[in-house]
């Protein structure tokens, strides 16, 4: 029976939860670390911002999470400092049989695949569990084709900036077909910018933490974490973590999160790509990201623009409201083609998946063919999925299969109308298909779906479950555009609060 704790040395250990899996203690991390008073104070400051920045659950201002690998059935034991009165283990449709005894909640997790859960106990903060299969064929120092980043790096404690050392290591592996291995440790960086990278792999080992240095107060420098620009045949692998340090940048550093933003659509010298992202991929082809943890993002967490043939698997995103009050989508794709997203856990402070959020300065072409499978998404203020915001290009097909979303307050799928193309014709979507997806906490939703007069090839909803009685007046909005033939709509097997609908 193999259990590996992927916790990171030096991380802030949870003050609310103690976790054992199959009897072994597992580290639970707070991100960012906050007291109850700090959560309440930050929530009060957010209430002075536009109302879409508000969240309804102050306990959810930050997250606690555990990341581990186990190759068998896992018996999970969570201990807290108060009697367990209520609990929920999401996704609800997995019907995990929890047992509460005094201050302990226990439940079994079946073997196999990526097992992601969101646990709520009483009024405590959310606890995210990312349980994965053991790593197979992970590279090691001295393996053929493996370059050890330790040969370039001079500090693994987070005390000395390693940006230039990383750039030298990445330049050395570029074009070789080999792997740059980063061993466990904490590495301070400003921004790793890989331009025209070709044919290599970057492997971040479990226990490896890249920390993006926050700006001093008033400096407010625009920084991504890892930026792949015009790259081909590059893979970012492993279960290490990239921490964008948004809480430290915005709250501790007192930097303005909208600094340099003239508006949401127009770039400028202070804010050249509008948002700052822990992982930013632009103009690239045949890119794979597998296993990475992204946390505490300043804006969009995994932001992909003008890319082809992307594979995004087993990515864990932990960016709660404390990190940033808005513009914190989980995975965002603009002008991308052939995107496959599988087995990701996305906890963020805006839409879990978004596409077609066009920035007019950069997004200049049509999108095509997105498939999203087995995503578990969480946020407390937005939608599960948002498509086509401000876009003036065709968007292509979107397929969502076996996904679960928790906590949203606006809607499940928000589909915007598209703007006219540069040629003057109506931009349109292909087929939007939703199959075997579920939405927990449905009573929070303002609408059950919101299609705002988009032009579609077709809309197919085949197996959707909403848990809880929706709020009064919540409905499925399917608006057809008036100036084009209506798009075909197929709706099968919608279950709302245990009752079969259409």
C-alpha positions in Angstrom: 0.0 0.0 0.0 1.8 3.1 -1.2 1.0 6.6 0.2 3.0 9.7 -0.7 2.4 13.1 0.8 3.0 15.8 -1.8 3.1 18.5 0.9 5.8 21.2 0.7 8.2 21.8 3.5 7.7 25.2 5.1 4.1 25.7 3.9 1.6 27.1 6.4 0.0 24.1 8.1 -3.8 24.2 8.6 -5.0 25.3 12.0 -8.5 23.9 11.3 -7.9 20.4 10.0 -5.8 17.3 10.8 -5.8 14.6 8.2 -4.9 10.9 8.1 -5.2 8.7 5.1 -5.0 4.9 5.8 -3.6 5.9 9.2 -0.8 8.1 7.9 -0.7 11.8 8.8 -0.9 14.0 5.7 -0.1 17.7 5.6 -3.0 20.1 5.2 -2.0 23.5 3.9 -3.7 26.9 4.3 -3.7 29.1 1.2 -3.3 31.9 2.0 -2.9 31.5 5.8 -5.5 33.7 7.5 -7.2 34.0 10.8 -11.0 34.3 11.2 -10.6 38.0 11.9 -8.5 38.4 8.8 -11.1 36.7 6.7 -13.8 38.9 8.0 -11.8 42.1 7.5 -10.9 41.2 3.9 -14.5 40.3 3.1 -15.6 43.7 4.5 -13.1 45.5 2.3 -14.4 43.5 -0.7 -17.9 44.7 0.1 -16.7 48.2 -0.8 -15.9 47.0 -4.3 -18.5 46.2 -7.0 -21.1 43.7 -5.8 -19.8 40.9 -8.1 -16.7 40.9 -5.9 -18.7 39.9 -2.8 -18.9 36.3 -1.6 -21.7 34.8 0.5 -19.5 32.6 2.7 -16.7 34.4 4.6 -15.3 31.0 5.7 -14.6 30.4 2.0 -12.3 33.5 1.8 -9.4 31.1 1.8 -8.8 27.3 1.3 -7.2 24.4 3.1 -5.9 21.6 0.9 -4.0 18.3 0.9 -2.2 16.8 -2.0 -1.2 13.1 -2.0 -0.8 9.9 -4.0 -2.3 6.6 -3.0 -2.5 3.5 -5.1 -5.4 1.8 -3.4 -8.7 2.5 -1.6 -8.1 5.3 0.8 -9.7 5.7 4.2 -9.8 9.4 5.0 -10.0 10.6 8.6 -10.4 14.4 9.2 -10.2 15.8 12.7 -11.3 19.3 13.7 -11.5 21.3 17.0 -15.3 21.0 17.4 -17.9 18.4 17.1 -18.9 17.6 13.5 -22.5 18.7 13.3 -22.9 18.9 9.6 -20.8 17.9 6.6 -20.8 17.6 2.9 -18.4 15.7 0.6 -18.5 17.1 -2.9 -19.2 16.1 -5.6 -22.5 15.0 -4.1 -23.3 12.6 -6.9 -20.4 10.4 -5.8 -22.5 9.6 -2.7 -19.4 9.3 -0.4 -20.7 7.7 2.8 -19.2 9.9 5.5 -19.3 9.0 9.2 -19.2 11.7 11.9 -18.0 10.7 15.4 -17.4 13.5 17.8 -14.7 15.7 16.2 -13.9 13.3 13.4 -15.3 12.8 9.9 -14.3 9.6 8.1 -15.1 8.3 4.7 -13.7 5.8 2.1 -12.3 6.8 -1.3 -12.3 4.1 -4.0 -9.1 3.4 -5.8 -8.3 4.6 -9.3 -7.6 7.8 -11.2 -7.6 11.3 -9.9 -9.9 11.6 -6.9 -10.7 15.2 -6.1 -13.1 16.2 -3.3 -14.3 19.4 -1.5 -15.2 18.8 2.1 -17.3 21.2 4.1 -17.6 20.6 7.9 -19.9 22.9 10.0 -19.0 26.5 9.1 -15.3 25.8 8.6 -13.4 26.8 5.5 -13.4 24.5 2.5 -11.0 21.5 2.6 -9.8 20.4 -0.9 -8.5 16.9 -1.3 -6.4 16.0 -4.3 -5.8 12.3 -4.2 -3.9 10.9 -7.2 -2.3 7.7 -8.4 1.4 7.3 -7.6 3.8 8.8 -10.1 5.0 6.4 -12.8 8.4 6.8 -14.5 9.2 10.0 -12.8 12.7 11.2 -13.9 15.6 11.2 -11.5 19.0 12.8 -11.4 21.4 10.8 -13.6 18.7 9.3 -15.8 19.4 9.4 -19.6 18.2 12.7 -21.1 17.7 14.3 -17.7 19.4 17.6 -16.8 19.4 18.4 -13.1 18.4 22.0 -12.4 20.5 21.8 -9.2 23.6 22.2 -11.4 22.3 25.8 -12.2 20.5 26.8 -9.0 22.2 28.3 -6.0 19.5 28.4 -3.4 16.6 26.0 -2.6 15.3 27.8 0.6 13.4 30.7 -1.1 15.9 33.3 0.1 17.7 34.2 -3.1 16.1 35.0 -6.5 16.8 32.2 -8.9 15.2 33.7 -12.0 18.4 34.1 -14.1 19.6 30.7 -13.0 16.4 29.1 -14.1 16.7 30.9 -17.4 20.2 29.5 -18.0 18.9 26.0 -17.1 16.0 26.3 -19.5 18.2 27.6 -22.3 20.5 24.6 -21.8 17.6 22.1 -22.2 15.9 23.9 -25.0 15.8 22.0 -28.2 17.5 18.8 -26.8 14.4 16.6 -26.4 15.5 16.2 -22.7 14.0 17.0 -19.3 15.0 19.7 -16.9 14.3 18.2 -13.4 13.6 20.6 -10.5 14.0 18.7 -7.2 12.1 19.4 -4.0 12.8 22.8 -2.5 11.6 26.4 -2.4 12.8 28.6 -5.3 12.1 32.4 -5.4 11.6 33.8 -8.9 10.3 37.0 -10.5 9.0 35.7 -13.9 10.3 32.7 -15.9 9.8 33.7 -19.6 10.5 31.1 -22.1 10.5 32.5 -25.7 10.6 30.1 -28.7 11.2 27.1 -26.6 11.4 23.8 -28.6 11.2 20.1 -27.8 11.9 19.8 -24.0 10.2 18.9 -20.8 10.2 20.8 -17.5 9.6 18.4 -14.6 8.7 20.0 -11.2 9.0 17.2 -8.6 6.5 16.9 -5.7 7.7 19.1 -2.9 9.1 21.7 -5.4 7.7 25.2 -4.9 8.3 28.1 -7.2 7.3 31.4 -5.5 6.8 34.5 -7.6 8.2 37.4 -5.7 5.5 40.0 -4.8 6.2 43.7 -5.5 7.0 46.2 -2.8 4.3 48.7 -2.0 4.0 51.1 -4.9 6.2 49.1 -7.2 3.3 46.8 -8.4 5.3 45.2 -11.2 3.3 43.1 -13.7 4.6 39.5 -13.4 3.4 36.1 -14.7 4.9 33.1 -13.1 5.9 30.8 -16.0 5.3 32.3 -19.4 5.7 30.1 -22.5 5.7 32.3 -25.6 5.9 31.0 -29.2 6.9 27.6 -28.0 6.5 24.2 -29.6 6.5 20.6 -28.3 7.0 21.6 -24.7 5.7 19.8 -21.6 5.4 21.1 -18.0 5.1 18.0 -15.9 5.2 16.9 -12.3 3.3 17.6 -9.1 5.3 20.6 -7.9 3.6 24.0 -7.1 3.8 27.5 -8.6 2.6 30.1 -6.1 1.9 33.5 -7.6 1.8 35.1 -4.1 -1.2 37.3 -4.9 -2.2 37.7 -1.2 1.3 38.8 -0.4 1.3 41.1 -3.5 -2.1 42.7 -3.1 -2.9 42.5 0.7 0.5 42.5 2.4 2.1 44.7 -0.3 -0.9 46.9 -0.6 -0.6 47.0 -4.4 -3.6 47.9 -6.5 -4.8 44.8 -8.3 -6.1 46.9 -11.2 -2.9 48.9 -11.5 -2.4 50.0 -15.1 -5.7 48.6 -16.3 -7.4 51.3 -18.4 -10.3 48.9 -19.0 -10.7 45.1 -19.3 -10.0 45.2 -23.1 -7.1 47.6 -23.7 -3.5 46.7 -22.9 -0.9 49.4 -22.0 2.7 49.5 -20.9 1.9 49.1 -17.2 -0.4 46.1 -17.9 0.8 44.6 -21.2 -1.4 41.5 -21.2 -4.2 42.8 -19.0 -4.0 40.0 -16.4 -1.1 38.4 -14.5 -1.2 34.6 -14.5 0.8 31.9 -12.6 0.9 30.0 -15.9 0.7 32.0 -19.1 0.9 30.3 -22.5 0.8 32.4 -25.7 1.3 31.7 -29.4 2.4 28.1 -28.8 1.7 24.7 -30.3 1.7 21.2 -29.0 2.0 22.0 -25.3 1.2 19.6 -22.4 0.8 20.5 -18.8 0.2 17.6 -16.5 0.1 17.4 -12.7 1.0 21.0 -11.7 -0.4 22.8 -8.7 -1.1 26.5 -9.3 -2.1 28.6 -6.3 -2.7 32.1 -5.0 -3.0 33.6 -8.5 -3.1 37.3 -9.1 -5.6 37.0 -12.0 -6.5 34.3 -14.5 -4.7 31.2 -13.2 -4.0 29.2 -16.4 -4.3 31.6 -19.2 -3.8 30.4 -22.8 -4.0 32.8 -25.8 -3.6 32.0 -29.5 -2.4 28.4 -29.0 -3.0 25.1 -30.8 -3.0 21.6 -29.6 -3.0 22.0 -25.8 -3.4 19.1 -23.3 -4.1 20.2 -19.7 -4.3 17.2 -17.3 -4.5 16.7 -13.6 -3.9 20.4 -12.8 -4.9 21.6 -9.3 -5.7 25.3 -9.0 -6.2 26.9 -5.5 -6.9 30.6 -5.8 -9.6 31.6 -3.3 -11.2 35.0 -2.9 -8.5 36.2 -0.5 -6.0 36.1 -3.4 -7.8 38.5 -5.6 -11.3 39.9 -5.7 -12.0 39.5 -9.4 -10.5 38.4 -12.8 -9.5 35.1 -11.2 -10.8 32.5 -13.8 -9.5 29.0 -13.3 -8.6 28.0 -16.9 -9.1 30.6 -19.6 -8.6 30.1 -23.3 -8.7 32.8 -26.0 -8.3 32.2 -29.7 -7.1 28.6 -29.0 -7.7 25.6 -31.1 -7.8 21.9 -30.2 -7.8 22.1 -26.4 -8.2 19.0 -24.2 -8.7 19.5 -20.4 -9.0 16.4 -18.2 -9.1 15.5 -14.5 -8.5 19.0 -13.1 -9.5 20.5 -9.8 -10.2 24.2 -10.1 -10.9 26.3 -7.1 -10.9 30.0 -8.0 -12.7 33.3 -7.5 -14.3 33.6 -10.9 -15.5 31.3 -13.7 -13.9 27.8 -13.4 -13.5 27.6 -17.2 -13.8 30.4 -19.7 -13.2 30.8 -23.4 -13.6 33.6 -25.9 -12.9 36.3 -23.3 -11.3 38.4 -26.0 -8.7 41.0 -25.4 -8.9 43.0 -28.6 -5.2 43.9 -28.6 -4.1 40.2 -28.8 -6.9 37.7 -29.6 -7.2 38.0 -33.4 -8.4 34.7 -34.7 -11.2 32.1 -34.4 -11.1 29.4 -31.8 -12.0 25.7 -32.4 -12.7 22.4 -30.6 -12.5 22.4 -26.8 -13.1 19.3 -24.7 -13.4 19.4 -20.9 -13.7 16.2 -19.0 -14.0 15.3 -15.3 -13.4 18.8 -14.0 -14.3 19.6 -10.4 -14.8 23.3 -10.1 -15.5 25.6 -7.2 -16.1 29.3 -6.7 -18.5 31.4 -4.5 -19.4 34.3 -6.8 -19.5 33.5 -10.5 -20.5 30.8 -13.0 -19.2 27.3 -13.7 -18.5 28.1 -17.4 -18.5 31.4 -19.3 -18.1 31.5 -23.1 -17.7 34.3 -25.6 -17.3 37.4 -23.5 -16.5 40.3 -25.9 -15.4 38.0 -28.7 -15.7 38.8 -32.4 -14.4 35.5 -33.8 -16.0 32.1 -34.3 -15.6 30.0 -31.2 -16.1 26.4 -32.5 -17.4 23.4 -30.6 -17.3 23.0 -26.8 -17.9 19.6 -25.1 -18.2 19.2 -21.3 -18.3 15.6 -20.0 -18.6 14.2 -16.5 -17.9 17.5 -14.8 -19.0 18.7 -11.3 -19.2 22.3 -10.1 -19.8 23.5 -6.5 -20.9 26.8 -4.9 -21.7 29.0 -7.9 -24.1 31.9 -7.4 -24.8 33.2 -11.0 -25.4 30.3 -13.4 -24.1 27.0 -14.7 -23.2 27.9 -18.3 -23.2 31.5 -19.4 -23.1 31.8 -23.2 -22.7 35.3 -24.5 -23.7 36.6 -28.0 -20.7 37.1 -30.2 -19.8 40.4 -31.9 -19.6 40.8 -35.7 -16.4 39.7 -37.3 -14.0 42.1 -39.0 -15.7 41.0 -42.3 -19.1 42.2 -40.9 -20.8 38.8 -40.6 -22.1 37.3 -37.4 -19.6 35.3 -35.4 -20.9 32.0 -34.2 -20.3 29.0 -32.0 -20.3 25.4 -33.2 -22.1 22.8 -31.1 -22.1 23.2 -27.3 -22.6 19.8 -25.7 -23.1 19.1 -22.0 -23.1 15.5 -21.0 -23.4 13.9 -17.5 -22.5 17.0 -15.5 -23.7 18.0 -12.0 -24.0 21.3 -10.0 -24.0 21.2 -6.2 -25.6 24.0 -4.2 -28.2 24.8 -6.8 -30.3 27.0 -4.4 -27.6 29.6 -4.8 -28.0 29.9 -8.6 -29.7 32.9 -10.1 -30.4 30.9 -13.3 -30.0 27.3 -14.3 -28.5 28.2 -17.7 -28.1 31.5 -19.5 -27.8 31.5 -23.3 -28.0 35.2 -24.2 -29.0 35.0 -27.9 -25.8 33.3 -29.2 -25.7 31.9 -32.7 -25.0 28.2 -32.3 -24.8 25.2 -34.6 -26.6 23.3 -31.8 -27.1 23.1 -28.1 -27.2 19.6 -26.6 -27.8 19.0 -22.9 -27.8 15.2 -22.1 -27.7 14.4 -18.4 -27.5 17.3 -16.0 -28.2 17.0 -12.2 -28.7 20.0 -9.9 -28.6 19.4 -6.2 -31.0 21.4 -4.0 -34.1 23.3 -4.8 -33.3 26.3 -7.0 -34.1 29.8 -5.7 -37.4 31.2 -6.6 -37.5 32.5 -10.2 -34.3 30.7 -11.3 -34.9 29.3 -14.7 -33.2 27.9 -17.8 -32.8 30.8 -20.2 -32.4 29.9 -23.9 -32.7 33.0 -25.9 -32.7 32.6 -29.7 -31.3 35.5 -31.9 -34.0 37.3 -33.8 -32.2 37.9 -37.1 -31.0 34.3 -37.9 -32.6 30.9 -38.1 -33.1 29.4 -34.6 -30.5 26.9 -33.5 -31.6 23.4 -32.6 -31.8 22.6 -28.9 -31.8 19.0 -27.5 -32.4 18.6 -23.7 -32.5 15.1 -22.1 -32.5 14.0 -18.5 -32.3 17.1 -16.3 -32.7 16.2 -12.7 -33.4 19.1 -10.2 -33.4 18.4 -6.5 -34.2 14.7 -7.1 -37.0 15.4 -9.6 -36.6 14.5 -13.3 -37.4 17.4 -15.5 -37.1 17.6 -19.3 
